[in-house]
Every structure is written in C-alpha cells, then in structure tokens.
C-alpha cells in the first residue's frame, strides 16, 4: 500500500460534521478533483488492484462513476453503469434492497454484461454495504462473476465487508476510517 498516497488523501478529504444529517460525518472527496496528480495516483492504485483480474467495471451511481470510469479506461475494459431506478432506458434488470427506513432499487441495462465476465464493482465509499450487495446481485442475475469490489473509503465501524463476504470477491478499500 502506498503510504504517501494514503497520507495525501487523508490531508485532502474533508470531514463535514452533521451532514447530511446530525450525527453523520460526511467524507467530502471533491477536493481530490482539484489536484489532477492526486486523482491520477488514486486511479493508478485502484487499477493496480484489478489489473488482469477483471473483464469489466461496474460503477454505482453516482459517485462510483467518478473513479470507476477512469479505472475501466486504465484497465482497457468496458464500464457498465448501475443506476437508480427509472434512469436507464429498457431493457434493464433491477434489484431492490432495504434501507434503514424503506427500500430502494438499482438497475443495469441488460446485454451490456456478458455471462462469465469477471466484474469489479466500484463505489466511492463502503458503509453498510447494502447498495453494493444489491449491485453484486444484479451482476449475478446477468451471469457475471463478482470477482472484486473497490472503494476509495471504507467505514470499518459499519462493517459493510460482512455483507459482501458471501460473494467470495476481493475487497480493496484505499482508506479506512
């Protein structure tokens, strides 16, 4: 692990208290985009984790796109969007998942993922793992093999990794809080 990269990210990511609601400390990653060299180093590190191990990258809307597309380009593999319900034209397949209050649904267009493809699912942050678990189930519904998960940030106290263990995939979290 590149300790200098981790230190640079820790110095760049801003903690915003009580956002989006009281008691939450939001990790603002947007300052990374003000430093092209740092962004490039993040992509290099995340791509290194997956080189030769995946056939496509799936990114979860919306912040999973910020790094996921660049990872796919660095790996020279396709990028597949996973979006919130109602944002993709048909044909698509959906997956519901539960939240603390209620449920949500995410979707992926059918035919973009080929059966048997090894898939990296990327998002900016792993918290409880609910959305990422739903994304993995979407990949499986289309015959893909979830081989890896990657995240810029993992929140260890929320234990999202436990929800992902059943997929027997590698999990890479660049920063842990």
N, CA, C and O of each residue as an XYZ file, in Angstrom:
708
protein
N       0.832     -1.175      0.000
C       0.000      0.000      0.000
C       0.883      1.246      0.000
O       1.865      1.319      0.739
N       0.541      2.192     -0.805
C       1.300      3.426     -0.959
C       0.976      4.383      0.194
O      -0.045      5.072      0.174
N       1.852      4.414      1.189
C       1.615      5.234      2.385
C       1.558      6.732      2.068
O       0.802      7.470      2.699
N       2.353      7.178      1.095
C       2.316      8.598      0.734
C       0.957      8.959      0.127
O       0.411     10.024      0.417
N       0.414      8.082     -0.708
C      -0.903      8.320     -1.287
C      -1.962      8.386     -0.188
O      -2.824      9.265     -0.204
N      -1.898      7.473      0.749
C      -2.861      7.473      1.851
C      -2.768      8.771      2.643
O      -3.789      9.373      2.977
N      -1.556      9.199      2.942
C      -1.365     10.452      3.683
C      -1.903     11.642      2.888
O      -2.570     12.512      3.449
N      -1.616     11.684      1.585
C      -2.114     12.780      0.744
C      -3.636     12.814      0.710
O      -4.241     13.885      0.756
N      -4.254     11.632      0.628
C      -5.714     11.572      0.629
C      -6.288     12.013      1.969
O      -7.275     12.748      2.008
N      -5.686     11.576      3.056
C      -6.166     11.974      4.378
C      -6.070     13.488      4.568
O      -6.907     14.094      5.237
N      -5.046     14.086      3.975
C      -4.879     15.535      4.063
C      -5.815     16.286      3.121
O      -6.027     17.487      3.293
N      -6.372     15.603      2.135
C      -7.200     16.240      1.114
C      -8.693     16.076      1.374
O      -9.456     17.030      1.226
N      -9.109     14.886      1.756
C     -10.530     14.628      2.015
C     -10.960     15.424      3.238
O     -10.295     15.414      4.273
N     -12.082     16.110      3.097
C     -12.567     16.958      4.182
C     -13.689     16.264      4.939
O     -14.558     15.628      4.342
N     -13.660     16.394      6.254
C     -14.720     15.871      7.111
C     -15.727     16.982      7.376
O     -15.378     18.040      7.899
N     -16.978     16.730      7.008
C     -18.035     17.721      7.182
C     -18.985     17.188      8.260
O     -19.744     16.251      8.009
N     -18.946     17.785      9.466
C     -19.800     17.276     10.543
C     -21.281     17.572     10.303
O     -21.646     18.585      9.706
N     -22.112     16.661     10.783
C     -23.569     16.815     10.759
C     -24.144     17.017      9.362
O     -25.094     17.777      9.172
N     -23.558     16.328      8.392
C     -24.077     16.362      7.024
C     -24.144     14.940      6.493
O     -23.172     14.205      6.667
N     -25.190     14.516      5.876
C     -26.406     15.256      5.515
C     -27.412     15.395      6.640
O     -28.441     16.050      6.471
N     -27.127     14.780      7.804
C     -28.000     14.975      8.957
C     -27.166     14.898     10.228
O     -26.042     14.398     10.206
N     -27.707     15.388     11.327
C     -26.949     15.404     12.587
C     -26.405     14.022     12.954
O     -27.082     13.003     12.815
N     -25.157     14.030     13.429
C     -24.514     12.798     13.860
C     -23.700     12.098     12.784
O     -22.952     11.168     13.084
N     -23.836     12.534     11.521
C     -23.084     11.943     10.410
C     -21.888     12.843     10.115
O     -22.016     14.066     10.053
N     -20.728     12.222      9.934
C     -19.550     12.979      9.490
C     -19.284     12.600      8.037
O     -18.761     11.523      7.751
N     -19.644     13.485      7.136
C     -19.540     13.270      5.697
C     -18.085     13.378      5.260
O     -17.368     14.292      5.665
N     -17.661     12.432      4.429
C     -16.306     12.451      3.863
C     -16.397     13.083      2.468
O     -16.842     12.444      1.515
N     -15.975     14.329      2.365
C     -16.054     15.066      1.099
C     -14.816     14.777      0.259
O     -13.712     15.218      0.580
N     -15.024     14.024     -0.830
C     -13.915     13.644     -1.710
C     -13.674     14.660     -2.823
O     -12.703     14.535     -3.569
N     -14.544     15.666     -2.948
C     -14.426     16.590     -4.080
C     -13.096     17.338     -4.145
O     -12.670     17.676     -5.249
N     -12.413     17.617     -3.031
C     -11.101     18.274     -3.170
C     -10.068     17.457     -3.953
O      -9.100     18.020     -4.464
N     -10.262     16.154     -4.051
C      -9.345     15.317     -4.847
C      -9.335     15.791     -6.297
O      -8.295     15.769     -6.954
N     -10.494     16.219     -6.794
C     -10.609     16.607     -8.203
C      -9.948     17.942     -8.509
O      -9.837     18.326     -9.673
N      -9.511     18.650     -7.476
C      -8.775     19.899     -7.674
C      -7.287     19.642     -7.888
O      -6.530     20.557     -8.209
N      -6.877     18.387     -7.707
C      -5.472     18.013     -7.815
C      -5.343     16.855     -8.817
O      -5.420     15.689     -8.429
N      -5.145     17.175    -10.106
C      -5.088     16.125    -11.126
C      -4.047     15.043    -10.847
O      -4.282     13.872    -11.145
N      -2.907     15.418    -10.283
C      -1.861     14.429     -9.988
C      -2.346     13.440     -8.927
O      -2.133     12.234     -9.058
N      -2.988     13.938     -7.892
C      -3.510     13.070     -6.841
C      -4.594     12.146     -7.405
O      -4.612     10.952     -7.107
N      -5.495     12.700     -8.217
C      -6.543     11.883     -8.844
C      -5.910     10.761     -9.668
O      -6.339      9.610     -9.590
N      -4.901     11.098    -10.447
C      -4.222     10.099    -11.274
C      -3.580      9.011    -10.406
O      -3.620      7.833    -10.761
N      -2.993      9.399     -9.277
C      -2.381      8.424     -8.373
C      -3.433      7.484     -7.783
O      -3.174      6.293     -7.612
N      -4.618      8.014     -7.471
C      -5.709      7.185     -6.955
C      -6.120      6.161     -8.006
O      -6.276      4.978     -7.705
N      -6.292      6.626     -9.236
C      -6.693      5.715    -10.320
C      -5.632      4.640    -10.524
O      -5.962      3.465    -10.684
N      -4.372      5.031    -10.521
C      -3.278      4.071    -10.702
C      -3.321      3.004     -9.612
O      -3.167      1.816     -9.896
N      -3.531      3.428     -8.360
C      -3.570      2.476     -7.254
C      -4.772      1.541     -7.379
O      -4.631      0.328     -7.230
N      -5.945      2.097     -7.651
C      -7.141      1.272     -7.757
C      -7.061      0.323     -8.959
O      -7.501     -0.823     -8.871
N      -6.508      0.787    -10.064
C      -6.370     -0.069    -11.248
C      -5.358     -1.186    -11.004
O      -5.543     -2.306    -11.479
N      -4.297     -0.888    -10.269
C      -3.277     -1.901     -9.975
C      -3.886     -3.097     -9.244
O      -3.497     -4.239     -9.490
N      -4.817     -2.844     -8.366
C      -5.510     -3.884     -7.611
C      -6.240     -4.860     -8.547
O      -6.363     -6.045     -8.237
N      -6.725     -4.356     -9.693
C      -7.585     -5.153    -10.570
C      -6.940     -5.613    -11.868
O      -7.529     -6.415    -12.593
N      -5.757     -5.129    -12.175
C      -5.131     -5.445    -13.468
C      -5.028     -6.952    -13.689
O      -4.476     -7.683    -12.867
N      -5.574     -7.395    -14.819
C      -5.532     -8.800    -15.196
C      -6.536     -9.687    -14.478
O      -6.580    -10.893    -14.724
N      -7.346     -9.107    -13.588
C      -8.270     -9.896    -12.787
C      -9.734     -9.662    -13.138
O     -10.602    -10.390    -12.656
N     -10.030     -8.650    -13.977
C     -11.430     -8.342    -14.295
C     -11.590     -8.112    -15.792
O     -10.650     -7.750    -16.499
N     -12.829     -8.340    -16.247
C     -13.164     -8.144    -17.657
C     -14.013     -6.898    -17.878
O     -14.165     -6.448    -19.013
N     -14.565     -6.339    -16.808
C     -15.367     -5.117    -16.892
C     -15.467     -4.503    -15.500
O     -15.261     -5.175    -14.489
N     -15.789     -3.207    -15.473
C     -16.002     -2.480    -14.221
C     -17.444     -2.002    -14.204
O     -17.923     -1.414    -15.174
N     -18.136     -2.257    -13.096
C     -19.471     -1.697    -12.865
C     -19.334     -0.608    -11.811
O     -18.763     -0.838    -10.745
N     -19.852      0.563    -12.106
C     -19.826      1.668    -11.163
C     -21.222      1.972    -10.675
O     -22.181      1.951    -11.446
N     -21.333      2.258     -9.379
C     -22.618      2.539     -8.755
C     -22.867      4.050     -8.756
O     -22.013      4.838     -8.348
N     -24.059      4.431     -9.224
C     -24.452      5.842     -9.299
C     -24.359      6.496     -7.939
O     -24.689      5.857     -6.940
N     -23.952      7.660     -7.859
C     -23.317      8.445     -8.909
C     -21.826      8.598     -8.648
O     -21.040      8.746     -9.584
N     -21.442      8.563     -7.397
C     -20.032      8.820     -7.108
C     -19.122      7.660     -7.490
O     -17.908      7.834     -7.590
N     -19.691      6.482     -7.703
C     -18.903      5.366     -8.203
C     -18.415      5.591     -9.621
O     -17.467      4.947    -10.069
N     -19.067      6.511    -10.329
C     -18.645      6.842    -11.695
C     -17.380      7.693    -11.702
O     -16.587      7.620    -12.641
N     -17.187      8.500    -10.658
C     -16.085      9.466    -10.631
C     -14.721      8.801    -10.755
O     -13.803      9.367    -11.348
N     -14.589      7.610    -10.203
C     -13.339      6.867    -10.295
C     -13.497      5.631    -11.178
O     -12.548      5.217    -11.844
N     -14.695      5.043    -11.183
C     -14.929      3.794    -11.901
C     -14.649      3.870    -13.389
O     -14.044      2.959    -13.955
N     -15.081      4.945    -14.025
C     -14.840      5.099    -15.462
C     -13.343      5.166    -15.737
O     -12.848      4.513    -16.657
N     -12.632      5.942    -14.954
C     -11.187      6.075    -15.152
C     -10.464      4.756    -14.880
O      -9.483      4.439    -15.553
N     -10.941      3.987    -13.901
C     -10.347      2.674    -13.634
C     -10.537      1.777    -14.854
O      -9.601      1.107    -15.291
N     -11.747      1.768    -15.399
C     -12.016      0.947    -16.586
C     -11.121      1.356    -17.750
O     -10.582      0.497    -18.447
N     -10.961      2.649    -17.963
C     -10.087      3.134    -19.044
C      -8.645      2.681    -18.792
O      -7.972      2.222    -19.716
N      -8.167      2.806    -17.548
C      -6.801      2.393    -17.218
C      -6.596      0.896    -17.437
O      -5.501      0.458    -17.788
N      -7.662      0.112    -17.225
C      -7.580     -1.343    -17.397
C      -7.912     -1.779    -18.822
O      -7.742     -2.948    -19.169
N      -8.379     -0.856    -19.640
C      -8.810     -1.146    -21.014
C      -9.911     -2.198    -21.045
O      -9.866     -3.159    -21.813
N     -10.923     -1.977    -20.165
C     -12.092     -2.854    -20.111
C     -13.351     -1.988    -20.148
O     -13.280     -0.789    -19.879
N     -14.495     -2.576    -20.475
C     -15.740     -1.812    -20.512
C     -16.157     -1.302    -19.131
O     -15.797     -1.868    -18.099
N     -16.928     -0.216    -19.151
C     -17.536      0.335    -17.942
C     -19.049      0.205    -18.082
O     -19.619      0.592    -19.103
N     -19.698     -0.342    -17.053
C     -21.135     -0.579    -17.070
C     -21.776      0.209    -15.929
O     -21.357      0.110    -14.776
N     -22.795      0.990    -16.271
C     -23.485      1.820    -15.292
C     -24.468      1.014    -14.456
O     -25.198      0.174    -14.981
N     -24.482      1.273    -13.158
C     -25.532      0.807    -12.271
C     -26.206      2.072    -11.755
O     -25.580      2.904    -11.098
N     -27.509      2.201    -12.069
C     -28.206      3.456    -11.793
C     -29.402      3.253    -10.880
O     -29.872      2.135    -10.671
N     -29.875      4.359    -10.346
C     -31.099      4.347     -9.556
C     -32.283      4.037    -10.467
O     -32.259      4.316    -11.665
N     -33.298      3.464     -9.879
C     -34.496      3.052    -10.618
C     -35.051      4.209    -11.464
O     -35.165      5.348    -11.011
N     -35.390      3.858    -12.717
C     -36.039      4.814    -13.601
C     -35.108      5.705    -14.399
O     -35.584      6.590    -15.111
N     -33.811      5.511    -14.310
C     -32.843      6.367    -15.000
C     -32.290      5.759    -16.285
O     -31.653      6.459    -17.072
N     -32.525      4.457    -16.509
C     -31.995      3.787    -17.695
C     -33.134      3.414    -18.645
O     -34.223      3.055    -18.196
N     -32.887      3.497    -19.949
C     -33.897      3.027    -20.899
C     -33.932      1.498    -20.895
O     -32.949      0.853    -20.528
N     -35.061      0.922    -21.302
C     -35.131     -0.544    -21.359
C     -34.274     -1.083    -22.493
O     -33.954     -0.346    -23.425
N     -33.906     -2.331    -22.432
C     -34.228     -3.300    -21.398
C     -33.245     -3.202    -20.233
O     -32.068     -2.889    -20.413
N     -33.751     -3.474    -19.052
C     -32.902     -3.433    -17.865
C     -33.386     -4.474    -16.871
O     -34.484     -5.018    -16.992
N     -32.538     -4.734    -15.886
C     -32.882     -5.627    -14.789
C     -32.664     -4.833    -13.506
O     -31.736     -4.029    -13.412
N     -33.531     -5.066    -12.516
C     -33.451     -4.310    -11.271
C     -33.203     -5.197    -10.071
O     -33.376     -6.415    -10.116
N     -32.792     -4.543     -8.995
C     -32.573     -5.240     -7.726
C     -32.976     -4.301     -6.591
O     -32.421     -3.211     -6.445
N     -33.943     -4.736     -5.795
C     -34.363     -3.963     -4.623
C     -33.441     -4.272     -3.459
O     -32.855     -5.352     -3.376
N     -33.322     -3.299     -2.557
C     -32.570     -3.511     -1.329
C     -33.173     -2.644     -0.242
O     -33.783     -1.611     -0.517
N     -32.993     -3.076      0.992
C     -33.583     -2.374      2.123
C     -32.639     -1.327      2.677
O     -31.421     -1.499      2.716
N     -33.250     -0.240      3.101
C     -32.549      0.827      3.805
C     -33.075      0.842      5.245
O     -33.968      0.074      5.605
N     -32.509      1.720      6.046
C     -32.959      1.818      7.426
C     -34.466      2.089      7.483
O     -35.178      1.517      8.308
N     -34.942      2.973      6.590
C     -36.368      3.280      6.502
C     -36.798      3.123      5.058
O     -36.574      4.020      4.245
N     -37.417      1.988      4.724
C     -37.911      1.778      3.368
C     -36.955      0.958      2.525
O     -36.108      0.227      3.039
N     -37.112      1.099      1.212
C     -36.260      0.356      0.295
C     -35.965      1.203     -0.936
O     -36.620      2.215     -1.186
N     -34.978      0.775     -1.689
C     -34.567      1.423     -2.933
C     -34.424      0.337     -3.982
O     -34.535     -0.853     -3.687
N     -34.177      0.761     -5.203
C     -33.922     -0.182     -6.278
C     -32.887      0.421     -7.207
O     -32.915      1.615     -7.506
N     -31.969     -0.431     -7.660
C     -30.995     -0.035     -8.666
C     -31.186     -0.902     -9.894
O     -31.766     -1.986     -9.823
N     -30.685     -0.406    -11.035
C     -30.885     -1.103    -12.299
C     -29.615     -1.089    -13.140
O     -28.724     -0.256    -12.971
N     -29.580     -2.054    -14.056
C     -28.484     -2.173    -15.019
C     -29.119     -2.583    -16.346
O     -30.036     -3.403    -16.372
N     -28.634     -2.016    -17.437
C     -29.141     -2.421    -18.748
C     -28.746     -3.859    -19.025
O     -27.633     -4.279    -18.711
N     -29.656     -4.601    -19.611
C     -29.345     -5.977    -19.975
C     -28.536     -5.992    -21.272
O     -28.654     -5.099    -22.111
N     -27.725     -7.016    -21.408
C     -26.933     -7.187    -22.617
C     -25.588     -6.491    -22.608
O     -24.776     -6.731    -23.501
N     -25.323     -5.640    -21.636
C     -24.019     -4.968    -21.580
C     -22.979     -5.821    -20.870
O     -21.794     -5.769    -21.196
N     -23.422     -6.594    -19.912
C     -22.555     -7.516    -19.187
C     -22.721     -8.891    -19.822
O     -23.842     -9.361    -20.014
N     -21.622     -9.520    -20.139
C     -21.646    -10.843    -20.775
C     -21.523    -11.939    -19.711
O     -20.717    -11.819    -18.789
N     -22.320    -13.005    -19.837
C     -22.205    -14.110    -18.877
C     -20.757    -14.615    -18.779
O     -20.065    -14.789    -19.782
N     -20.339    -14.839    -17.546
C     -18.985    -15.335    -17.302
C     -17.938    -14.247    -17.127
O     -16.811    -14.541    -16.730
N     -18.284    -12.995    -17.415
C     -17.309    -11.910    -17.231
C     -16.983    -11.737    -15.749
O     -17.860    -11.818    -14.889
N     -15.714    -11.499    -15.478
C     -15.258    -11.183    -14.122
C     -15.445     -9.690    -13.920
O     -14.942     -8.882    -14.701
N     -16.170     -9.323    -12.868
C     -16.591     -7.944    -12.676
C     -15.978     -7.335    -11.422
O     -15.956     -7.950    -10.356
N     -15.482     -6.113    -11.578
C     -15.105     -5.254    -10.459
C     -16.274     -4.308    -10.233
O     -16.685     -3.600    -11.152
N     -16.810     -4.287     -9.023
C     -17.835     -3.307     -8.660
C     -17.145     -2.217     -7.861
O     -16.495     -2.477     -6.849
N     -17.302     -0.982     -8.344
C     -16.628      0.149     -7.689
C     -17.639      1.174     -7.195
O     -18.626      1.481     -7.864
N     -17.363      1.690     -6.007
C     -18.098      2.839     -5.470
C     -17.111      3.667     -4.656
O     -16.022      3.199     -4.322
N     -17.496      4.888     -4.345
C     -16.570      5.758     -3.626
C     -16.416      5.355     -2.171
O     -15.341      5.520     -1.594
N     -17.498      4.817     -1.557
C     -17.481      4.588     -0.125
C     -18.250      3.316      0.230
O     -19.340      3.071     -0.286
N     -17.666      2.512      1.117
C     -18.352      1.340      1.655
C     -18.773      1.666      3.076
O     -17.937      1.882      3.953
N     -20.103      1.699      3.293
C     -20.642      1.926      4.634
C     -21.257      0.612      5.112
O     -20.529     -0.276      5.556
N     -22.572      0.472      5.031
C     -23.225     -0.768      5.485
C     -23.181     -1.863      4.434
O     -23.379     -3.035      4.756
N     -22.927     -1.502      3.183
C     -22.795     -2.485      2.116
C     -24.081     -2.844      1.399
O     -24.058     -3.687      0.501
N     -25.208     -2.236      1.761
C     -26.487     -2.589      1.161
C     -26.567     -2.329     -0.331
O     -27.008     -3.192     -1.090
N     -26.147     -1.159     -0.755
C     -26.191     -0.830     -2.179
C     -25.219     -1.701     -2.957
O     -25.546     -2.176     -4.045
N     -24.046     -1.912     -2.419
C     -23.040     -2.726     -3.096
C     -23.488     -4.179     -3.196
O     -23.264     -4.829     -4.218
N     -24.112     -4.686     -2.158
C     -24.654     -6.043     -2.200
C     -25.700     -6.152     -3.313
O     -25.703     -7.124     -4.067
N     -26.584     -5.162     -3.416
C     -27.599     -5.163     -4.475
C     -26.938     -5.127     -5.852
O     -27.394     -5.802     -6.775
N     -25.870     -4.346     -5.996
C     -25.150     -4.290     -7.272
C     -24.563     -5.662     -7.615
O     -24.618     -6.091     -8.768
N     -24.015     -6.336     -6.635
C     -23.441     -7.668     -6.864
C     -24.528     -8.659     -7.277
O     -24.299     -9.504     -8.142
N     -25.692     -8.561     -6.672
C     -26.802     -9.438     -7.054
C     -27.258     -9.150     -8.483
O     -27.633    -10.071     -9.210
N     -27.229     -7.873     -8.893
C     -27.542     -7.504    -10.288
C     -26.562     -8.156    -11.251
O     -26.961     -8.694    -12.284
N     -25.284     -8.106    -10.911
C     -24.246     -8.713    -11.752
C     -24.510    -10.218    -11.871
O     -24.446    -10.781    -12.964
N     -24.800    -10.851    -10.761
C     -25.061    -12.289    -10.781
C     -26.308    -12.636    -11.590
O     -26.330    -13.652    -12.284
N     -27.347    -11.801    -11.506
C     -28.575    -12.047    -12.279
C     -28.293    -12.127    -13.773
O     -29.001    -12.811    -14.512
N     -27.248    -11.419    -14.213
C     -26.923    -11.408    -15.632
C     -25.803    -12.378    -15.972
O     -25.283    -12.356    -17.088
N     -25.427    -13.220    -15.033
C     -24.433    -14.252    -15.302
C     -23.002    -13.813    -15.115
O     -22.081    -14.555    -15.455
N     -22.792    -12.617    -14.579
C     -21.434    -12.146    -14.312
C     -20.894    -12.736    -13.023
O     -21.648    -13.201    -12.169
N     -19.586    -12.710    -12.899
C     -18.900    -13.204    -11.703
C     -18.326    -12.001    -10.973
O     -17.459    -11.304    -11.500
N     -18.805    -11.759     -9.764
C     -18.277    -10.654     -8.960
C     -16.927    -11.108     -8.426
O     -16.853    -11.932     -7.515
N     -15.864    -10.564     -9.000
C     -14.529    -11.000     -8.571
C     -13.851    -10.010     -7.639
O     -12.955    -10.379     -6.880
N     -14.282     -8.730     -7.694
C     -13.657     -7.722     -6.850
C     -14.636     -6.588     -6.535
O     -15.567     -6.300     -7.287
N     -14.377     -5.967     -5.391
C     -15.021     -4.710     -5.011
C     -13.893     -3.728     -4.726
O     -12.870     -4.103     -4.153
N     -14.076     -2.478     -5.122
C     -13.097     -1.462     -4.719
C     -13.822     -0.199     -4.286
O     -14.883      0.153     -4.802
N     -13.205      0.468     -3.316
C     -13.757      1.679     -2.723
C     -12.612      2.628     -2.408
O     -11.515      2.202     -2.046
N     -12.880      3.902     -2.549
C     -11.913      4.901     -2.116
C     -11.842      4.884     -0.585
O     -10.757      4.961     -0.007
N     -13.009      4.782      0.064
C     -13.105      4.864      1.523
C     -13.946      3.708      2.062
O     -14.969      3.347      1.480
N     -13.506      3.139      3.172
C     -14.302      2.160      3.913
C     -14.521      2.661      5.330
O     -13.601      3.177      5.965
N     -15.743      2.508      5.821
C     -16.073      2.881      7.204
C     -16.142      1.600      8.023
O     -17.168      0.919      8.033
N     -15.055      1.273      8.708
C     -14.927     -0.041      9.348
C     -15.969     -0.299     10.428
O     -16.378     -1.447     10.606
N     -16.414      0.718     11.152
C     -17.395      0.510     12.215
C     -18.755      0.046     11.692
O     -19.535     -0.548     12.436
N     -19.044      0.315     10.412
C     -20.338     -0.077      9.847
C     -20.310     -1.480      9.250
O     -21.354     -2.007      8.865
N     -19.131     -2.090      9.168
C     -18.939     -3.498      8.816
C     -19.582     -3.923      7.499
O     -20.139     -5.016      7.399
N     -19.502     -3.058      6.493
C     -20.053     -3.387      5.183
C     -19.413     -4.600      4.542
O     -20.048     -5.284      3.740
N     -18.156     -4.878      4.884
C     -17.465     -6.030      4.307
C     -18.212     -7.332      4.592
O     -18.199     -8.249      3.771
N     -18.859     -7.415      5.746
C     -19.565     -8.645      6.129
C     -20.677     -8.981      5.142
O     -20.932    -10.155      4.873
N     -21.347     -7.953      4.597
C     -22.415     -8.203      3.620
C     -21.866     -8.669      2.282
O     -22.584     -9.271      1.484
N     -20.596     -8.390      2.040
C     -20.000     -8.717      0.744
C     -19.236    -10.034      0.758
O     -18.890    -10.556     -0.302
N     -18.967    -10.577      1.935
C     -18.163    -11.800      2.059
C     -18.746    -12.961      1.270
O     -17.996    -13.786      0.748
N     -20.069    -13.043      1.172
C     -20.710    -14.187      0.503
C     -20.397    -14.262     -0.985
O     -20.633    -15.292     -1.617
N     -19.869    -13.183     -1.551
C     -19.543    -13.173     -2.971
C     -18.135    -13.713     -3.247
O     -17.739    -13.857     -4.404
N     -17.377    -14.013     -2.178
C     -16.022    -14.554     -2.314
C     -15.160    -13.710     -3.251
O     -14.378    -14.242     -4.039
N     -15.309    -12.421     -3.159
C     -14.568    -11.490     -4.009
C     -13.551    -10.724     -3.166
O     -13.734    -10.530     -1.965
N     -12.487    -10.297     -3.821
C     -11.504     -9.455     -3.141
C     -12.125     -8.087     -2.871
O     -12.896     -7.575     -3.684
N     -11.785     -7.500     -1.727
C     -12.285     -6.171     -1.374
C     -11.084     -5.263     -1.138
O     -10.215     -5.556     -0.317
N     -11.054     -4.154     -1.878
C      -9.962     -3.182     -1.738
C     -10.558     -1.855     -1.298
O     -11.412     -1.289     -1.980
N     -10.095     -1.358     -0.136
C     -10.507     -0.053      0.369
C      -9.238      0.753      0.567
O      -8.387      0.409      1.388
N      -9.124      1.819     -0.188
C      -7.892      2.605     -0.155
C      -7.678      3.242      1.212
O      -6.569      3.199      1.744
N      -8.726      3.834      1.789
C      -8.664      4.468      3.101
C      -9.683      3.833      4.024
O     -10.785      3.485      3.600
N      -9.316      3.682      5.282
C     -10.259      3.163      6.281
C     -10.431      4.200      7.386
O      -9.463      4.756      7.903
N     -11.664      4.434      7.720
C     -11.984      5.351      8.842
C     -12.790      4.593      9.874
O     -13.168      5.159     10.899
